[in-house]
Amino acid sequence: MRNKAKIRFDSRYPSIGDLRARARKRIPGFAFDYLEGGCNEEVNLHRNRTDLQGVQLRPRYLDAFSGVQLQTELFGRLYDAPFGVAPVGLQGLIWPGAPEILAKASVNQNVPFILSTVSTSSLESISELTQGKMWFQFYHPADDGVRDDLLDRAEAAGIQVLVLLCDTPTFGFRPREIRRGLSMPPRMTPGNILQMLSRPLWALKTMQAGPPRFANLLPYMSGNLSLTQLGVFLDGFFEKRMTGEKIAYIRDRWKGVLVLKGVSTAADAETAVGLGLDGIIVSNHGGRQLDVGPSSVKALKEISSAVGGKLPVLMDSGIRSGPDIARALACGASGVFLGRGFMYGVAALGDLGGDHLAELLKAQLHQVMEQLGCERPKQLPDFLM
């Protein structure tokens, strides 16, 4: 049930750009660069935006129109809007308590929330906050016993939607993070210390919350690892390349909804259909993994044409506004997810950031659809130019 008492909208920040500008002033530079950056020359990071902004919709001013209804059904659950919170790793590094803030907002706003395996909060604690309504993004462990234990934990926590990640066969080469020497926790270099001291509220809240940790992975770590040991542990912990065999095993074992995230080609989408997946998320990891690949919206058009009638096709990467949501839905998405946008909101406004952004996106999307004369999100493809 929505907790309407907690829903707030701050009129000083009527766009994600406004939230981003405020966030930059409130968090250390290394945290902002981690959130903001892409891989290599960040070509695909920018292509996500330019290709999406190039999508045009055609209004129908003289057609009969009975009003806008944003409600959207995904996997048997009715949500209040066709967008949700994308998984982001190390959320607590960007703003302490970010996973909890966004989980609560997702309940207030009745939109999907996906928690990453490498989040700074455990799947058990977030599932409790969301009454089991969260989705869980599953990074495949290298150890089969750990894989099965994580699946058992997700099932025991009441999670209904498992999201398998397939677009991280290697670690992304991200110059911003390399220049910053980013690690978990951040290295205490003179530059990083100065950045922390220049953001006193962030530093205070981080001290209160404690250093950010990979909460879901703690049961599989031995003792207090040094930074070097932690790096070695993480490098060997995950089975980086997803295969049909691995997906088939999880499909047989997982009784809930199974979604594949990171799909960029019609061929992989067709394979997902053949493996019995319940949905796919078209994504290029926010431009953080492959600089030479297609933008998410370009891939979406191809994939939705190929398999859109067989299962729900969702999308993330590059969404920054209600109009962007409308564009993606018009290109064949059943729903979209935002990662950076929601993190900008939390970094800018703290506890109110998640609710603020969700309310903003709903208002923007409602205005676009009303202007177009579109009554339901699923009708937006009819308005594509």
N, C-alpha and C positions, 0 to 999 in steps of 0.2 A: 504493500500500500504506500502511495506517495505521502511523504511527510511534508505537507505544504508549508508548515511553519519555517522550514529550513531553506525554502527556495527563495533566492535573492537574485536581483539583477542590478548591476551597478552601471548607470547610464554614462559614466565617465569612460567606459571601455566598450564601445559599441562595435568592435571588430576584433578579430584575432590579431591583426596587426597592432592594435592598441595594447592588447594583453602581452604580446611578444615584447614590445618596447618596455613595458613596466617590468616584465620578468627579467629582462637583461640587467636592469638596475638593482635587482633584489637577490640575484644568485651569483656565485663566483664564476669567473670566466671559463674555468675548465668544465663546470657543470653546464654552462650555456653552450659551449662548443660541442660537448658530447650530445646534447639534445639537438642542436642545430645542424650538425655536419653530415656530409655524405662521404662517399668513397672517392678516391683518386681526385679528379678535377671537378667533381660534383656536377658533371654534365647532366646525369640522369635525375639528380635532385631537382635541378631547374627545369628539365624537360617535363617532369611530372606536372609542374605548374603551368608551363606555357601550353602544353598540349591540352590540358583540361580547360584552360581559359579560352582556347580556340573553339570549343564546342558552343554552338549557338542553338537556341530554342525559338520556336515560332509561336507567338501569341495568337489566340483566337478570341477576339474581342466581342464578336457578335453571336457566338454560340450560347445556348442555354447553359446556365451555371447555377449549381445549388450550394456551393461552398466547399471549403477545403477540409479534408480529414487526413491527418498525418499518420494515423495508426497503421502499423505494418505487422504482418504475421511472419515469423521466422521459426521454422522447426516446431510448429505447434504452439508457440507462445505469441500472444499479442502484445506488441510494444507500442509506446506512445509516439514514436518517430522512427524513420528509416535510417537511423545512424546510431553508432555506439562508440565505446571507448576502446581503442586499439591497444594491444599489449606493448608495453615499453619496458625494457630492462633497466635496472638500477634506478627506479623511480625515486627512491628515497635519497639518492645522491642529489637529484635535482631539487627536490623539496621534501624535507622530512615528513613522513606520514602520508605521502602522496597516494599510495595505493588505497589506503583507508578512506581518504577524502573522496577519491573518484569512485570507489565502491559504493559509498553511501550516496553519492550523487546519482549513480546509476539506478539505485533503488528509488530515490526521490523522483527521478525523472522517468522511470520505467523504460530504460534503454539498456542494450546489452553492454556488458563489461567483460573484457578478456584480460586475465592475469597471465603474465609471462612466467615461465619456469625460473628465469633469472631475475625475477622481481625481488624487491627487498622486504616483502611480506609473504607469509606462508599461504599456501592454498587453503589450509584449514581455517586460518583466521579470516581470510577474505570471504570464504564460502559462508562462514557464520554471519558475517556482516550483511551478506546478500541473500541469506536464507537459501543457499544452494543455487542461486540463479546466475552466478557468474559462469563465464566460459573459461577454460584453462588451455593456454597455449603450451603445447608439449614439445620441448626440445628432446630428441631421442638420445638417451644415455648410451654410452658404449658398452656398459655392463648390463647383461640381460636381467640379472637379479634386481638391479636398481630400476631398470625400466618397469619391471613388473611391480615393484614396490610403489613407484610413483603412480602407476595406474590404479593400484589398490587404494592408495591414499585419496586419489581423486574420486574414486567410486564411493569410498567410505564418507567423504565430505559431502556427498550428495550432488556432485557436479553432473550436469546432464549433457553438456556440449564440450567435447574435446577437440582442440584445434592442433593438428599436426603441422609442424613447421618443416618446409622442404627447401627453403631458399638460402640456407647457410652452410653449404658444403665446405666453405673456407671462412676464416675471419675476414671481414672487410678491411681493406687498406684505407684507413681514414687519416689523412694528414693532420687534421686539427687535433685529433686525439694523440697522435704521435708527437706533435710539437709540444703538447701540454704534459706529456708523460703520464697520461691518464691511467690510473689503476684503481683497484678497490681494496682498502680505502685509498683516497688520493695520497700520493707521496707528499711528505712534508718538506717540499723544496721551498726555498725562500719566496719564489714567485707565487706558489700555491698558498703559502701562509699569508702573504700580503693580500691575495684575493679573498681569502676567508675573512680576514680582519676588516676588509673593506665592505663586507656584507654582514653586519653585526646581527641582524635578525635571523638570517640563515644560520649563522654560526651558533647563536644561542639555541635555536630549535634543534640543531644537529647535536649539540651537547646534551640537551634534554632527552632526545630520542636515542642517543647512542650512535656509534658509527654504523653506517649502512652495511648490511650483510646480505649475502645470497640466502635468504631465509629458507627457501625450499630445499637447498642443497646441504644445509647444516648436518642432517642425520648421516650424510655420506662422507663428511670430512673428519679427519683425525686431528683432534686438538686444535690449538691456535696456530694456524699456518702463517708463516712470514709472507711478505708480498711476493717473493720469488717462488715460494712453495705454492702459494695460491694460484699463481700464473700457470705453473706446471700442472696443478690439479685440474684447473679449468680446461687446459689444452687437451688433456686426456679424458676428461669426464664424458664429453658428448661424442656420439657417433654422428659425424657431421653430414654425411651424405645419406639422404633418405632414398629408399628403394621400394619397388613394388612388393618385394618379399616382406620387408619390415611393416609396410602399411597393411598387408594382408593379415599378418599376425595380430596386429592391434585391432583390425576390423573384426576378427574372429573373437577377440577377447573383450572388446569394449561393447557394452550393450546399449550405450546411449548414442547420441548424435555424434558423428565423426565428420570433421571438416578438414580439408587440406588447405593450408595457407602458403602463399608464395608462388602460386601458379602464374606463369607468364606466357604460355603458348597453348594453342588449341590441342596440340598433341598430348601434352601433360594433362590437360583437362579431360580429354577422352579417356586417358589411362585411369584417371581418378574415378570416372563414371564406371569403368569396367571393374574397378576394385571395390565397388559398393559404397563409395563415400556418399555422405548425405548432402554435402555442399562444398564449395570451394571459395577461397578468398583470393582474388586476383591482387597481387602485391609485388612490388620490387623492393620491399623492406625499406620504404621511404628513401630510396636512392642511396642506401648505405652499403650495398653489397656488390652491384654490378653496374659500372658506369657506362658500359657499351650496350646495355639492354634497352628494351622498349619502355616507354612510360606506361604506368599502370592503366591509364584510360585507353591508350592505343591497344594494349593487350586485351583489355576488357571487351572492346568492340569485336575483336576476332573470337574471343572465347565465348561470349554470350551468344554469338551467332551459331557457334558450333554445338554448344551443350546447354544453352539457356533454357530449353524446354525440358531438360532431363533432371535438373537439380538447381537449387538456388545458387546464383553466382553473386558473390559479394565483392567489395573492393576496398582497399586502403591505399595510401600514399598520394600526397599532394592535395588533399581536401583541406580547404581553409575557410569555407563559408557556406551559408545556406545555398547560394547560387551554384557553388561547386557540387554540393550534394545533388541538386536538381540535374546538373549536367551529367554526373555519373549515373544516376538512375535512368536518365534518358538514353544513355549508351548501353543499357542492359543490366545494370546492377539491381539486385533486389534490396540491397542495403549497403551502407558504407561505414567505415570506421576512421576515426581520427586519433592519432597518437600525439604528435607535437602540439596540436591545438589545445588539447586538454591539459597537457603539461604546462604550456604557457599560462593557461588559466589558473592552475594551482600555484605555480611559481609567482604569478602576479597578485593573486587575491587570497592565497592560503585556503582556509576551510571553505570559502564561498566560491572558489574558482571553478569547480566542476559543475555546480548548479548554474552558475552564471553563464558559462559557455553553452550548456545544453539549452537554456532558455533563449540565448542569443541565436543559436542555430535554428531552433524551432521557429522563432519569429521571422528570421530571414527566409527560411524555406517556405513558410506559410505565405509571405508576401510575394515571393517569386511565383508560386503556384496560383495564387489568386490573380496576379497580373496576367499570367498565361491563360487562365481559364481552365486549369487542371484541378480536378477534384480529388484524385487519389494518387499517391506516389507511383503506383504500378502503371498509371496512364501516361507518365512522362515520356516514354518512347514515342508516343503519338505526336509529340511536339518538337521532335528533333528535326533540325534543318538538314 
